Amino acid sequence: MSEQLSVLVVGCGNMGASHARAYRDIDGFEVVGLVARGPERRQKLADEVGNPPQFDDYEAALAELKPDVVSINTYPDTHADYAKKAFAAGAHVFLEKPLAPTVAEAREVVEAAQAANRKLVIGYILRVHPSWKKFIEIAQGLGKPLVMRMNLNQQSSGDNWVTHKALMDSMSPIVDCGVHYVDVMCLMTRSKPIRVSGMGARLTEELQPGMYNYGHLQVVFEDGSVGWYEAGWGPMMSETAFFVKDVVGPKGCVSIAAKSAGAAGSSDDVDAHSKTESLLVHHGELGEDGTFVKADEWIDLTDEPDHDELCKREQEVLLDAIQNDVDLSDHMEDAVNSLGIVLAADESFRTGKSIDL
């Protein structure tokens, strides 16, 4: 058995639990502490991962345990503060997205990681998903410019609606979820984003003043590519066409055809959000007679990792980065970049003006 890296898991909700199971299952990590406000949630997870010490105070846990790694899976408004304190304590960090509430704070987190010479991996789960990597690869071969259309609306109720409202205490759906899909757009184009527009609507009075639970952004890239992303949360959201992942280029198009993940009744299923199931590839070339030269292709992707397995793969990226001193500069810069785009969309909604980047 290799030498174990001690891990303090902060936040014991859905994401924290999945990552804690990953540390439990990977030779190279050991969960040495759990931090969360709710003792019931802490204890439930502790039972799964070897009953490590439990804390309700992050700073106390950090000082007492002196972990090699801190895994931060809390609400976004704590991310930057917790990450900087972890780096100051000499720990590597896994940080759930988004990186921070503002670009300035995100930049501070990256600079803190660099100053401490510690690794920072941000939870961009689609980057470790083999089917999404294939989706990006095919899109990159469609020529330029690209037209990228993506959404993820969630019809939530019960505990999920409670969680969504708590998330919206600090940021809107197009910011919280949008970083994933804008990051994908940036990987597809590898072009500089130059302008963002955003619009939104407040569909409930259960939110704090000024917050909105539906948003739509449009981003223009230097190479002429354009993308839109739509996200809405709440019991009022429609489950018609809530799951769209589609890219068009001069040579054709590729679409995620997730029949189960996109079916009515599944918009609030976290496990379904990263599923692709199959890709439909359309070739746009026409022959002399005006008909298509190649038939459409279906790429079967039914053998896919579930949510826990994807979280495990993220932690394997972190372990490799620590053990082999992998340079994560591009990864961190991409995270700041995608955050800047979605925050600009939020600013556009609030000001009614397009934002030049």
C-alpha positions in Angstrom: 0.0 0.0 0.0 1.3 3.5 -0.9 1.7 6.2 1.7 -1.7 7.7 2.5 -2.5 11.4 2.2 -4.7 12.5 5.0 -7.9 14.2 3.8 -10.3 16.6 5.7 -13.7 16.6 4.0 -15.6 19.8 4.5 -19.3 19.6 3.7 -21.2 16.4 3.9 -24.0 16.9 1.4 -24.4 15.1 -1.9 -21.0 16.2 -3.3 -19.1 15.9 -0.1 -20.4 12.4 0.5 -19.5 11.3 -3.0 -16.0 12.7 -2.7 -15.5 11.1 0.8 -16.4 7.7 -0.7 -13.8 8.3 -3.4 -11.1 9.0 -0.8 -12.2 5.9 1.1 -11.9 3.7 -2.0 -8.6 5.1 -3.5 -5.3 3.7 -2.2 -3.4 6.9 -1.5 -6.0 8.8 0.5 -7.4 8.4 4.0 -10.3 10.4 5.4 -9.2 11.8 8.8 -12.0 14.2 9.5 -15.4 15.5 8.5 -16.7 19.0 8.9 -20.4 20.0 8.6 -23.0 21.9 10.6 -25.5 19.1 10.8 -24.5 16.2 13.2 -26.9 13.7 11.6 -25.5 14.2 8.1 -21.9 14.1 9.5 -22.6 10.8 11.4 -24.3 9.2 8.4 -21.3 9.8 6.2 -18.9 8.9 9.0 -20.4 5.5 9.2 -19.5 5.0 5.5 -15.9 6.1 5.6 -14.5 4.6 8.8 -15.8 6.9 11.5 -13.2 9.6 11.4 -13.4 12.6 13.9 -16.2 15.0 13.3 -16.2 18.8 13.6 -18.6 21.7 13.2 -15.8 24.2 13.0 -13.6 24.3 9.9 -10.7 26.2 11.4 -10.6 24.0 14.5 -10.5 20.9 12.3 -7.8 22.3 10.1 -5.6 23.3 13.1 -6.0 20.0 14.9 -5.7 17.5 12.0 -3.1 19.3 9.8 -4.3 17.4 6.8 -2.4 16.9 3.6 -5.6 17.5 1.5 -8.7 19.6 2.2 -11.8 18.7 0.2 -14.2 21.7 0.1 -17.8 20.8 -0.8 -19.7 23.7 0.9 -21.9 26.5 -0.4 -20.1 28.8 -2.9 -19.8 31.8 -0.6 -17.3 29.9 1.6 -15.1 28.5 -1.2 -12.5 31.2 -1.5 -12.0 31.7 2.3 -11.8 28.0 3.0 -9.4 27.3 0.2 -7.0 30.2 1.2 -7.0 28.9 4.8 -6.2 25.4 3.6 -3.2 26.6 1.5 -2.0 28.7 4.4 -2.0 25.5 6.5 0.1 23.7 3.8 -2.7 21.5 2.4 -3.5 20.6 -1.2 -7.1 21.4 -2.1 -10.0 19.9 -4.0 -12.6 22.6 -4.4 -16.1 22.1 -5.8 -17.2 24.6 -8.4 -17.6 27.5 -8.7 -14.1 28.6 -7.6 -15.4 31.7 -5.8 -18.2 34.3 -5.8 -16.1 36.8 -7.8 -13.3 36.7 -10.3 -11.0 38.7 -8.0 -11.5 36.1 -5.2 -11.0 33.3 -7.7 -7.7 34.9 -8.7 -6.7 35.1 -5.1 -7.3 31.4 -4.6 -5.2 30.5 -7.6 -2.4 32.8 -6.4 -2.6 31.3 -2.9 -2.2 27.8 -4.4 0.8 29.0 -6.5 2.4 30.8 -3.5 2.1 27.8 -1.3 3.2 25.4 -4.1 0.2 23.3 -3.5 -2.2 21.6 -5.9 -5.7 22.9 -6.6 -8.2 20.8 -8.5 -11.6 22.4 -9.2 -14.7 20.1 -9.5 -15.3 20.3 -13.2 -16.8 16.8 -13.3 -17.5 16.8 -17.1 -13.7 17.0 -17.7 -13.3 13.4 -16.4 -16.4 12.0 -18.1 -15.3 9.8 -21.1 -18.5 10.5 -23.1 -18.2 14.3 -22.6 -14.6 14.2 -23.6 -15.7 12.4 -26.8 -18.4 15.0 -27.3 -15.8 17.8 -27.0 -13.4 15.9 -29.4 -16.1 15.5 -32.1 -17.1 19.2 -31.7 -13.5 20.3 -32.2 -13.5 18.6 -35.6 -16.6 20.3 -37.0 -14.7 23.4 -38.2 -15.2 27.0 -37.1 -17.2 28.9 -36.1 -19.2 26.7 -33.7 -22.8 27.2 -32.6 -23.1 25.6 -29.1 -26.5 25.2 -27.5 -26.8 23.8 -23.9 -29.2 23.9 -21.0 -30.0 22.1 -17.8 -33.3 23.2 -16.2 -34.3 21.4 -12.9 -37.9 21.0 -11.7 -37.1 20.7 -8.0 -39.3 20.1 -4.9 -38.8 18.9 -1.4 -35.2 18.7 -0.1 -33.9 19.5 -3.6 -35.8 22.8 -3.7 -34.5 23.6 -0.2 -30.9 23.0 -1.5 -31.5 25.1 -4.6 -32.8 28.0 -2.5 -29.8 27.8 -0.2 -27.5 27.9 -3.3 -29.3 31.0 -4.5 -28.5 32.8 -1.3 -25.1 33.5 -3.0 -25.5 32.9 -6.8 -28.0 32.3 -9.6 -28.4 29.0 -11.5 -26.6 30.4 -14.6 -23.5 31.1 -12.4 -23.6 27.9 -10.3 -24.3 25.4 -13.1 -23.2 27.6 -16.0 -19.5 27.2 -15.2 -19.6 23.5 -16.2 -21.1 24.2 -19.6 -19.2 27.4 -20.4 -16.0 25.5 -19.6 -17.1 22.9 -22.2 -17.7 25.6 -24.7 -14.2 27.1 -24.1 -12.7 23.6 -24.5 -14.5 23.1 -27.8 -13.5 26.5 -29.3 -10.2 27.1 -27.5 -10.9 30.7 -28.5 -11.0 33.9 -26.4 -14.5 34.9 -25.3 -15.1 38.6 -26.2 -18.7 39.4 -25.3 -21.5 38.1 -23.0 -25.2 38.9 -22.7 -27.5 37.6 -20.0 -31.2 37.7 -19.2 -33.3 36.2 -16.4 -36.5 36.0 -14.5 -37.6 35.8 -10.9 -40.3 33.2 -10.9 -40.8 32.9 -7.1 -40.8 35.2 -4.1 -39.1 32.6 -1.9 -35.7 34.0 -2.8 -33.7 36.8 -1.3 -34.2 40.3 -2.9 -32.5 40.7 -6.2 -32.0 36.9 -6.9 -33.6 35.1 -9.8 -34.1 31.4 -10.4 -34.1 31.4 -14.3 -31.3 32.6 -16.5 -30.1 32.5 -20.0 -26.6 33.6 -21.3 -25.1 34.1 -24.7 -21.4 34.3 -25.3 -19.5 35.3 -28.4 -15.9 34.1 -29.1 -13.1 35.7 -31.0 -13.2 33.0 -33.7 -16.9 33.8 -34.4 -18.2 30.9 -32.4 -21.3 31.5 -30.3 -22.9 29.7 -27.4 -26.0 29.8 -25.2 -26.7 28.3 -21.9 -30.0 28.2 -20.0 -30.7 27.2 -16.4 -33.7 27.4 -14.1 -34.4 25.8 -10.7 -37.7 25.4 -8.9 -41.1 23.6 -8.7 -42.4 25.7 -11.6 -39.8 24.6 -14.2 -40.8 22.8 -17.3 -39.5 19.3 -18.1 -40.0 19.9 -21.9 -36.6 20.2 -23.6 -34.8 20.8 -20.3 -31.8 18.7 -21.5 -30.2 20.1 -24.6 -26.5 19.5 -25.5 -26.0 20.3 -29.2 -23.1 21.7 -31.3 -23.2 22.8 -34.9 -20.2 23.6 -37.2 -19.6 24.1 -40.9 -18.9 20.3 -41.3 -22.0 19.1 -39.4 -23.2 18.7 -35.9 -23.1 16.5 -32.8 -25.8 16.1 -30.2 -26.1 14.3 -26.9 -29.1 12.1 -27.3 -29.8 11.2 -23.7 -33.2 9.5 -23.9 -33.4 8.5 -20.2 -31.6 11.6 -18.8 -33.7 13.9 -20.9 -37.0 12.1 -20.2 -39.8 13.8 -18.3 -39.4 13.3 -14.5 -35.6 13.2 -14.5 -34.6 16.9 -14.5 -33.9 16.8 -10.7 -31.9 13.6 -10.8 -28.3 14.6 -10.1 -27.0 11.3 -11.5 -28.7 12.0 -14.9 -27.1 15.5 -15.3 -23.8 14.1 -16.7 -25.2 11.2 -18.7 -25.0 11.1 -22.4 -26.1 7.6 -23.3 -25.4 8.2 -27.0 -24.1 10.8 -29.4 -25.7 11.6 -32.8 -23.2 12.8 -35.3 -24.5 14.4 -38.5 -22.1 15.0 -41.5 -23.1 18.1 -43.5 -21.1 17.4 -46.7 -23.3 17.2 -49.9 -22.5 15.3 -53.1 -22.9 16.5 -56.6 -26.6 15.4 -56.6 -27.2 17.5 -53.5 -27.7 14.6 -51.1 -25.7 13.9 -48.0 -22.4 12.0 -48.7 -22.4 10.2 -45.3 -25.2 8.9 -43.2 -25.7 10.1 -39.6 -23.8 8.1 -37.0 -24.9 6.9 -33.6 -22.1 6.5 -31.1 -23.4 4.2 -28.2 -22.2 5.5 -24.8 -24.5 3.5 -22.5 -21.6 2.1 -20.5 -21.0 5.2 -18.5 -19.6 6.0 -15.0 -22.2 7.0 -12.4 -21.9 10.1 -10.2 -19.8 8.5 -7.5 -17.4 7.0 -10.1 -17.0 10.4 -11.7 -16.1 11.9 -8.3 -13.6 9.1 -7.8 -12.0 10.0 -11.1 -11.7 13.6 -10.1 -9.9 12.6 -7.0 -7.6 10.3 -9.0 -6.7 13.5 -11.0 -5.8 15.2 -7.7 -3.8 12.2 -6.5 -1.8 12.1 -9.7 -1.2 15.8 -9.6 0.2 15.5 -6.1 2.3 12.4 -6.6 3.7 13.4 -10.0 3.8 17.2 -9.5 1.5 17.8 -12.5 1.3 21.4 -13.6 -2.3 22.5 -13.1 -1.8 26.1 -14.4 -4.1 25.7 -17.4 -6.8 23.9 -15.3 -6.8 26.8 -12.8 -6.8 29.5 -15.5 -9.7 27.8 -17.3 -11.7 27.8 -14.1 -11.1 31.5 -13.6 -12.0 32.1 -17.2 -15.3 30.2 -17.2 -16.3 31.9 -13.9 -15.6 35.3 -15.4 -18.0 34.5 -18.3 -20.9 33.4 -16.2 -20.5 36.3 -13.8 -20.4 38.7 -16.7 -23.7 37.2 -17.8 -25.1 37.8 -14.4 -23.9 41.4 -14.6 -25.5 41.8 -18.0 -28.9 40.6 -16.6 -28.6 43.1 -13.8 -27.5 46.1 -15.9 -29.4 45.3 -19.1 -26.3 45.7 -21.1 -23.9 43.3 -23.0 -20.5 42.9 -21.3 -17.3 43.1 -23.2 -14.7 40.8 -21.8 
